[in-house]
Amino acid sequence: MMSNAEAVPVATAPPLVEGGTAEARAPDARAWVALGCLWFIYVLNFLDRQLLSILAKPIQDTLHITDSQLGLLGGLYFAAFYCFIAIPVGWLADRTNRVAVLAIACGIWSAATMACGVAKTYGGFAVARMTVGFGEAGGVPPSYAIITDYFPPGRRGRALGLYNLGPPVGAALGIAFGASVAAAFSWRDAFLVTGGVGLVAALALTFIVREPKRGGLDRAADAPAPPKAGFGETLRMFVCHPALMLAALGGGATQFITYGLGNFATLFLMREKGMTLQEVALWYALVVGVGMSVGIFGSGWLIDRFTRVSKRAYGLAPAIGLILAVPFFLAFVWAPSWPLAIGLLIFPMCLNHFYLSPAVALVQTEVRPNQRVMSGALLLLVMNFIGLGLGPTYVGAASDFFRADHPTNSLQMALFTLAPFYALAIGLFLALARLLGKAPKTGAVQ
C-alpha cells in the first residue's frame, strides 16, 4: 500500500447543484419512491440469502450434512461467487443502466432460490447456492450508487441507513416466515415462495425506478458528465487509499463475527439451547429485526450528525459499538437457557452493526461519481470475502473440531473463539478514526 504522499487522490466534486448547495436541497418524491423500491429488493436479497441459516436444522436433517458442509454452503461456496462477480457487475453498472442491472440480478437470484427448494442432494443444493451468490452480486453495489445519485451530500448517511435496514427486516421476515412455513409445511416451500416473490419484484422494478443522472447532486448543474472510469483506475484508487482499505478491512473483521454467528445462531439456539422452530419464528425474529435495525439506522444518523464536526466519526462509531458489544456477546454464548440468551443477544445484534452505514457512506462520499458502483463493489468484495466467505466456514469447521471433546456444546465452543476478532475489528476502526482525524474537514482522504 502506498504512503499518504504517494496515494492517488480521491476526487470529490464540489457539492453544488442548481439552486444552492446539495446539502440544502431536500430529496424529492421520486427519490423516496426509488429508495423504497431498492429497499424492498434488498429485503428480498437478504431474506433469500438467510433462509439457509434460518432453516439449517431441517435442511441438515433432510440432506444429512455436517456443520462444516453447512458452513461452506453459507460461507465460501456462496461468497466465492457473491464477492468476485460483484467486480465485473460493478464495472458494467458504472457504464450502463444500473436499474436494469439490478433487475436482472434480482431475477437470477430469485430463480436460484427456487432451485434450492427442489434440490435433492448436497451437490445440487451447493450449485443452487452458488447461483444465488452470482445473482446477489449485482444487487447492492448498483443500489448504493443509485441512492447516492438520488440523495445529496448531508442526507446520504440517513438514506443509506434506511436502505441498509433491508438486512434486518429481511432476516427478521425470513426467520418468522421461514420457520413458520417449515414448521407447518416444509423448508422447501419457504424457498419456492420467496423466490417467486423475487421474480415479480424484478419485473416491477424496471417500471417504477428511473435511472438517475450520475453525479447530478455533486457538481454544478451545467458541468459536463464525468468520463467513464476504467477498472484499473478505480481499483488502484481504492487499494492505494489507507482510509478506504481500513474501512473495508474493519468491516470484514466485523462481518467475520456477524456472519459466523448469524449463519449458526438458529442451529445453536435450537440444538444447544432447546428452542423450537415456533419459538425461533417469534423471539429470534424480534431480536434480529429490532437489534440490527437500531444498529444500522442509528449509526447512519450518528455519522450524518457527527461527521459535520469531524470525519473521525466514520471510524469511532463502529469502534465504540464493538467495544460495548463484547461482554454481551460472551454472555449470550455462555447463557444456560434460551430466554436469557435471546435477551442478551439483542445488544450485540445492535452494536455489531454500527460499522455498515459508516463504511458505505465514507466510500460513496469520497470517490468520484463515475466510480461509485465499482468502489461499492470493491468495498463489498473485501468485507464479504473475509466475513461472509470465511466466517461461517470457520465456525462450521471449528464446531466439527470441538465435537469429539464437546459433543453437546460444540457450537458454543466455536462461537467463543470469535472473540479475538472483536479486538482486530476495533483496532482497525480506531486506526481509521486516527487517519481521518489527520485529514482536512472537507476534500479527499489521502
C-alpha positions as CSV (number, residue, x, y, z in Angstrom):
1,M,0.0,0.0,0.0
2,M,1.3,3.4,-0.9
3,S,2.1,6.1,1.7
4,N,-0.2,9.0,2.0
5,A,2.1,11.1,-0.1
6,E,2.1,8.6,-2.8
7,A,-1.6,7.8,-2.9
8,V,-3.7,8.7,-5.9
9,P,-6.0,11.4,-4.6
10,V,-9.7,10.7,-4.4
11,A,-11.5,13.4,-6.3
12,T,-14.6,14.8,-4.6
13,A,-16.5,17.1,-6.8
14,P,-18.0,20.4,-5.5
15,P,-21.3,19.7,-3.8
16,L,-23.2,22.3,-5.8
17,V,-26.4,21.9,-7.6
18,E,-28.8,24.2,-9.3
19,G,-30.4,26.4,-6.7
20,G,-27.8,26.2,-4.0
21,T,-25.8,23.6,-2.1
22,A,-26.6,20.0,-2.4
23,E,-26.8,19.8,1.4
24,A,-29.7,22.4,1.3
25,R,-31.7,20.6,-1.3
26,A,-34.3,18.2,0.0
27,P,-34.8,14.9,-1.8
28,D,-38.0,14.8,-4.0
29,A,-40.7,12.2,-4.0
30,R,-39.0,10.2,-6.8
31,A,-36.0,9.8,-4.6
32,W,-38.1,8.3,-1.7
33,V,-40.0,6.0,-4.1
34,A,-36.7,4.8,-5.6
35,L,-35.3,4.2,-2.1
36,G,-38.4,2.3,-1.1
37,C,-38.2,0.0,-4.1
38,L,-34.5,-0.6,-3.7
39,W,-35.0,-1.3,0.0
40,F,-37.7,-3.9,-0.8
41,I,-35.3,-5.6,-3.3
42,Y,-32.6,-5.6,-0.6
43,V,-35.1,-7.2,1.9
44,L,-35.6,-10.0,-0.6
45,N,-31.9,-10.2,-1.3
46,F,-31.2,-10.8,2.4
47,L,-34.2,-13.0,3.0
48,D,-33.2,-15.3,0.2
49,R,-29.6,-15.4,1.5
50,Q,-30.6,-16.1,5.1
51,L,-33.1,-18.9,4.5
52,L,-30.2,-21.4,4.7
53,S,-29.2,-20.4,8.2
54,I,-32.8,-20.0,9.4
55,L,-33.7,-23.5,8.2
56,A,-30.3,-25.1,8.9
57,K,-31.6,-27.8,11.2
58,P,-34.4,-29.2,8.9
59,I,-32.1,-28.9,5.9
60,Q,-29.3,-30.7,7.8
61,D,-31.7,-33.4,8.8
62,T,-33.0,-33.9,5.3
63,L,-29.8,-33.8,3.3
64,H,-27.6,-35.3,6.1
65,I,-24.9,-32.7,6.1
66,T,-22.3,-31.8,8.7
67,D,-21.7,-28.4,10.3
68,S,-18.6,-28.0,8.1
69,Q,-20.6,-28.6,5.0
70,L,-23.3,-26.2,6.2
71,G,-20.6,-23.6,6.8
72,L,-19.3,-24.0,3.3
73,L,-22.8,-23.6,1.8
74,G,-23.4,-20.4,3.7
75,G,-19.8,-19.2,3.5
76,L,-17.1,-20.0,1.0
77,Y,-19.3,-21.5,-1.7
78,F,-21.7,-18.6,-1.7
79,A,-19.1,-15.9,-1.2
80,A,-16.8,-17.1,-4.0
81,F,-19.5,-16.0,-6.5
82,Y,-21.1,-13.2,-4.5
83,C,-17.8,-11.4,-3.9
84,F,-15.9,-11.7,-7.1
85,I,-18.8,-11.5,-9.6
86,A,-19.6,-8.1,-8.0
87,I,-16.5,-6.6,-9.6
88,P,-17.4,-7.2,-13.3
89,V,-21.0,-6.3,-12.4
90,G,-19.9,-3.1,-10.8
91,W,-17.8,-2.3,-13.9
92,L,-20.8,-3.0,-16.1
93,A,-23.2,-0.9,-14.0
94,D,-20.9,2.1,-13.9
95,R,-21.0,2.1,-17.7
96,T,-24.7,1.1,-18.4
97,N,-28.1,1.3,-16.8
98,R,-27.8,0.5,-13.1
99,V,-31.6,-0.1,-12.6
100,A,-31.6,-2.7,-15.4
101,V,-28.5,-4.5,-14.0
102,L,-30.2,-4.7,-10.6
103,A,-33.5,-6.1,-12.1
104,I,-31.6,-8.8,-14.0
105,A,-29.6,-9.7,-10.9
106,C,-32.8,-10.0,-8.8
107,G,-34.4,-12.3,-11.3
108,I,-31.3,-14.6,-11.3
109,W,-31.0,-14.9,-7.5
110,S,-34.8,-15.4,-7.2
111,A,-34.8,-18.3,-9.7
112,A,-31.8,-19.8,-8.0
113,T,-33.6,-19.6,-4.6
114,M,-36.4,-21.6,-6.0
115,A,-33.9,-24.2,-7.3
116,C,-32.6,-24.6,-3.7
117,G,-36.1,-25.6,-2.7
118,V,-36.2,-28.5,-5.2
119,A,-32.6,-29.7,-4.6
120,K,-32.4,-33.4,-3.7
121,T,-28.6,-33.7,-2.9
122,Y,-25.9,-31.7,-1.2
123,G,-24.2,-31.1,-4.6
124,G,-27.4,-29.8,-6.1
125,F,-28.1,-27.5,-3.2
126,A,-24.5,-26.2,-3.4
127,V,-24.8,-25.4,-7.1
128,A,-28.1,-23.5,-6.5
129,R,-26.5,-21.6,-3.6
130,M,-23.6,-20.6,-5.8
131,T,-26.1,-19.3,-8.4
132,V,-27.9,-17.3,-5.6
133,G,-24.5,-15.7,-4.9
134,F,-23.9,-15.0,-8.6
135,G,-27.2,-13.1,-8.8
136,E,-26.9,-11.3,-5.5
137,A,-23.6,-9.9,-6.6
138,G,-25.5,-7.5,-8.7
139,G,-27.8,-6.3,-6.0
140,V,-26.1,-4.0,-3.6
141,P,-23.4,-2.0,-5.5
142,P,-25.7,-0.6,-8.1
143,S,-28.2,0.3,-5.4
144,Y,-25.6,2.2,-3.4
145,A,-24.8,4.3,-6.4
146,I,-28.4,4.9,-7.4
147,I,-29.2,6.1,-3.9
148,T,-26.2,8.4,-3.8
149,D,-27.4,10.0,-7.1
150,Y,-30.9,10.5,-5.7
151,F,-29.8,12.0,-2.3
152,P,-27.5,14.9,-1.9
153,P,-24.5,15.0,0.5
154,G,-25.5,15.6,4.1
155,R,-28.6,13.3,3.6
156,R,-26.9,10.2,2.3
157,G,-26.0,8.7,5.7
158,R,-29.7,8.5,6.7
159,A,-30.7,7.4,3.2
160,L,-28.1,4.6,3.2
161,G,-29.0,3.9,6.8
162,L,-32.6,3.4,5.7
163,Y,-31.6,1.3,2.8
164,N,-29.4,-0.8,5.0
165,L,-32.4,-1.7,7.1
166,G,-33.0,-4.3,4.3
167,P,-30.8,-6.9,6.0
168,P,-32.5,-6.8,9.5
169,V,-36.0,-6.6,8.0
170,G,-35.2,-9.4,5.5
171,A,-33.6,-11.5,8.2
172,A,-36.5,-11.0,10.6
173,L,-39.1,-11.8,8.0
174,G,-37.1,-14.7,6.9
175,I,-36.9,-16.1,10.4
176,A,-40.6,-15.5,11.1
177,F,-41.8,-16.7,7.6
178,G,-39.2,-19.5,7.0
179,A,-39.5,-21.0,10.4
180,S,-43.3,-20.9,10.4
181,V,-43.6,-22.4,6.9
182,A,-41.0,-25.1,7.8
183,A,-42.9,-25.9,11.0
184,A,-46.3,-26.1,9.2
185,F,-45.3,-27.5,5.8
186,S,-41.7,-27.9,4.6
187,W,-38.5,-26.0,4.4
188,R,-38.7,-26.4,0.6
189,D,-41.9,-24.4,0.4
190,A,-40.1,-21.4,2.0
191,F,-37.5,-21.3,-0.8
192,L,-40.1,-21.6,-3.5
193,V,-42.4,-18.9,-2.2
194,T,-39.7,-16.3,-1.6
195,G,-38.1,-17.0,-5.0
196,G,-41.4,-16.4,-6.7
197,V,-41.9,-13.1,-5.0
198,G,-38.4,-12.0,-6.1
199,L,-39.2,-12.7,-9.8
200,V,-42.3,-10.5,-9.6
201,A,-40.3,-7.7,-7.9
202,A,-37.5,-7.8,-10.5
203,L,-40.1,-7.2,-13.2
204,A,-41.8,-4.4,-11.3
205,L,-38.6,-2.5,-10.6
206,T,-38.0,-1.7,-14.3
207,F,-41.3,0.1,-14.5
208,I,-41.1,2.1,-11.2
209,V,-37.5,3.3,-10.8
210,R,-35.8,5.7,-13.2
211,E,-32.0,5.8,-13.8
212,P,-30.7,9.0,-12.1
213,K,-28.1,11.3,-13.5
214,R,-24.6,10.2,-12.4
215,G,-23.1,12.8,-10.1
216,G,-26.0,15.2,-10.7
217,L,-26.1,16.2,-7.0
218,D,-22.3,16.6,-6.6
219,R,-21.4,19.3,-9.1
220,A,-22.8,22.4,-10.7
221,A,-25.9,21.6,-12.8
222,D,-24.2,22.8,-16.0
223,A,-21.0,20.8,-15.5
224,P,-20.3,18.0,-18.0
225,A,-20.9,14.4,-17.0
226,P,-17.8,12.7,-15.8
227,P,-16.0,10.3,-18.2
228,K,-16.4,6.6,-17.7
229,A,-13.9,5.3,-15.2
230,G,-11.7,2.3,-16.1
231,F,-11.5,-0.8,-13.9
232,G,-7.8,-0.5,-13.3
233,E,-8.0,3.2,-12.4
234,T,-10.8,2.6,-9.8
235,L,-9.0,-0.5,-8.4
236,R,-5.7,1.4,-8.0
237,M,-7.5,4.3,-6.4
238,F,-9.3,2.1,-3.9
239,V,-6.4,-0.1,-2.9
240,C,-3.9,2.8,-2.6
241,H,-6.0,4.8,-0.1
242,P,-5.5,3.7,3.5
243,A,-8.8,5.2,4.7
244,L,-10.9,3.2,2.2
245,M,-8.9,0.0,2.8
246,L,-9.2,0.4,6.6
247,A,-12.9,0.8,6.3
248,A,-13.1,-2.3,4.2
249,L,-10.8,-4.4,6.4
250,G,-12.6,-3.3,9.6
251,G,-15.9,-4.2,8.0
252,G,-14.5,-7.6,7.0
253,A,-13.3,-8.4,10.5
254,T,-16.7,-7.3,11.9
255,Q,-18.6,-9.4,9.3
256,F,-16.4,-12.4,10.3
257,I,-18.2,-12.2,13.6
258,T,-21.7,-11.3,12.4
259,Y,-21.8,-13.9,9.6
260,G,-20.1,-16.5,11.7
261,L,-22.7,-16.0,14.4
262,G,-25.6,-15.4,12.1
263,N,-25.2,-18.5,9.9
264,F,-25.3,-20.7,13.0
265,A,-27.3,-18.8,15.5
266,T,-30.6,-20.6,14.8
267,L,-28.9,-24.0,14.8
268,F,-27.1,-23.1,18.1
269,L,-30.3,-21.9,19.7
270,M,-32.3,-25.0,18.7
271,R,-29.6,-27.7,19.2
272,E,-27.8,-26.4,22.3
273,K,-30.3,-24.0,23.9
274,G,-33.5,-26.0,23.3
275,M,-35.6,-23.6,21.2
276,T,-38.3,-24.9,18.8
277,L,-39.0,-23.6,15.3
278,Q,-42.1,-21.8,16.6
279,E,-40.1,-20.0,19.3
280,V,-37.4,-19.1,16.8
281,A,-40.1,-17.7,14.5
282,L,-41.2,-15.3,17.2
283,W,-38.4,-14.4,19.6
284,Y,-35.3,-14.7,17.4
285,A,-37.1,-12.8,14.6
286,L,-37.8,-9.9,17.0
287,V,-34.2,-9.8,18.3
288,V,-32.8,-9.7,14.8
289,G,-35.3,-7.2,13.4
290,V,-35.0,-4.8,16.3
291,G,-31.3,-5.2,17.1
292,M,-30.0,-4.9,13.5
293,S,-32.4,-2.1,12.6
294,V,-31.4,0.1,15.5
295,G,-27.7,-0.5,14.9
296,I,-27.7,0.1,11.2
297,F,-30.1,3.1,11.1
298,G,-28.7,4.6,14.4
299,S,-25.2,4.6,13.1
300,G,-26.3,6.3,9.9
301,W,-28.0,9.0,11.9
302,L,-24.9,9.4,14.1
303,I,-22.5,9.8,11.2
304,D,-24.7,12.4,9.5
305,R,-24.6,14.3,12.8
306,F,-21.0,14.0,13.9
307,T,-19.1,13.9,10.6
308,R,-20.1,17.6,10.2
309,V,-17.7,18.1,13.2
310,S,-15.1,15.5,12.3
311,K,-14.6,12.7,9.8
312,R,-13.3,10.6,12.7
313,A,-16.9,9.6,13.4
314,Y,-16.7,7.1,10.4
315,G,-14.2,5.1,12.5
316,L,-15.2,5.9,16.0
317,A,-18.9,4.9,15.7
318,P,-18.1,1.3,14.7
319,A,-15.2,1.0,17.2
320,I,-17.3,2.2,20.2
321,G,-20.2,-0.1,19.2
322,L,-17.9,-3.2,19.0
323,I,-16.3,-2.4,22.4
324,L,-19.7,-2.3,24.0
325,A,-20.8,-5.5,22.2
326,V,-18.0,-7.8,23.5
327,P,-19.3,-8.5,27.1
328,F,-22.9,-9.1,25.8
329,F,-21.7,-11.4,23.0
330,L,-19.7,-13.6,25.5
331,A,-22.7,-13.6,27.9
332,F,-25.0,-14.7,25.1
333,V,-22.8,-17.7,24.2
334,W,-22.4,-18.7,27.8
335,A,-26.1,-18.3,28.8
336,P,-27.6,-21.6,30.2
337,S,-31.1,-21.1,28.8
338,W,-32.5,-19.7,25.6
339,P,-34.7,-17.0,27.2
340,L,-31.6,-15.5,28.8
341,A,-29.5,-16.0,25.6
342,I,-32.1,-14.2,23.5
343,G,-32.3,-11.3,26.0
344,L,-28.6,-10.8,25.8
345,L,-28.3,-11.3,22.1
346,I,-30.2,-8.1,21.2
347,F,-27.3,-5.9,22.4
348,P,-24.5,-7.4,20.2
349,M,-27.1,-7.7,17.4
350,C,-27.4,-3.9,17.5
351,L,-23.9,-2.9,18.3
352,N,-22.2,-5.3,15.9
353,H,-23.9,-3.5,13.0
354,F,-22.6,0.0,13.8
355,Y,-19.9,-0.5,11.1
356,L,-22.1,-0.8,7.9
357,S,-23.6,2.7,7.3
358,P,-20.3,4.5,8.2
359,A,-18.2,2.3,5.9
360,V,-20.7,2.6,2.9
361,A,-21.2,6.4,3.4
362,L,-17.4,7.0,3.7
363,V,-16.6,5.2,0.4
364,Q,-19.6,6.6,-1.5
365,T,-18.8,10.2,-0.4
366,E,-15.0,10.1,-1.0
367,V,-14.9,8.7,-4.6
368,R,-15.9,10.3,-7.9
369,P,-19.5,9.8,-9.1
370,N,-18.3,7.6,-12.0
371,Q,-16.5,5.3,-9.6
372,R,-19.2,4.7,-7.0
373,V,-20.6,1.4,-8.2
374,M,-17.2,-0.1,-8.7
375,S,-16.0,1.3,-5.3
376,G,-19.0,-0.1,-3.6
377,A,-18.4,-3.5,-5.2
378,L,-14.7,-3.4,-4.0
379,L,-15.9,-2.5,-0.5
380,L,-18.2,-5.4,-0.5
381,L,-15.6,-7.7,-2.0
382,V,-13.2,-7.1,0.8
383,M,-15.8,-7.2,3.6
384,N,-17.8,-10.1,2.3
385,F,-15.0,-12.4,1.3
386,I,-13.4,-12.0,4.8
387,G,-16.7,-12.1,6.7
388,L,-19.3,-13.9,4.6
389,G,-16.8,-16.2,2.9
390,L,-14.6,-17.2,5.9
391,G,-16.7,-16.5,9.0
392,P,-19.4,-19.3,8.6
393,T,-16.8,-21.6,7.0
394,Y,-14.6,-21.2,10.1
395,V,-17.4,-21.6,12.7
396,G,-18.7,-24.8,11.0
397,A,-15.2,-26.3,10.9
398,A,-14.5,-25.3,14.5
399,S,-17.7,-26.9,15.6
400,D,-16.8,-30.2,14.0
401,F,-13.3,-29.9,15.5
402,F,-14.7,-29.5,19.0
403,R,-17.4,-32.2,18.7
404,A,-15.1,-35.0,19.8
405,D,-14.5,-33.4,23.2
406,H,-17.7,-31.4,23.5
407,P,-20.4,-33.4,21.8
408,T,-23.3,-31.4,23.3
409,N,-21.9,-27.9,23.0
410,S,-19.5,-27.8,20.1
411,L,-21.1,-24.8,18.6
412,Q,-20.8,-22.9,21.8
413,M,-17.1,-23.6,21.9
414,A,-16.8,-22.5,18.2
415,L,-18.6,-19.2,18.9
416,F,-16.4,-18.4,21.9
417,T,-13.4,-18.4,19.5
418,L,-14.9,-15.5,17.6
419,A,-14.0,-13.1,20.5
420,P,-10.4,-12.3,19.3
421,F,-11.9,-10.9,16.0
422,Y,-13.6,-8.2,18.0
423,A,-10.1,-6.9,19.0
424,L,-9.0,-7.0,15.4
425,A,-12.0,-5.1,14.2
426,I,-11.8,-2.5,17.0
427,G,-8.1,-1.9,16.2
428,L,-8.8,-1.3,12.5
429,F,-11.6,1.2,13.1
430,L,-9.6,3.1,15.7
431,A,-6.8,3.3,13.1
432,L,-9.3,4.6,10.6
433,A,-10.5,7.3,13.0
434,R,-6.9,8.3,13.7
435,L,-6.2,8.6,10.0
436,L,-9.4,10.6,9.3
437,G,-8.6,12.9,12.2
438,K,-5.4,14.0,10.3
439,A,-7.4,14.8,7.1
440,P,-9.0,18.2,6.4
441,K,-12.7,18.5,7.2
442,T,-13.5,18.8,3.5
443,G,-11.9,17.2,0.5
444,A,-10.4,13.8,-0.2
445,V,-8.9,11.5,2.3
446,Q,-5.4,10.8,1.1
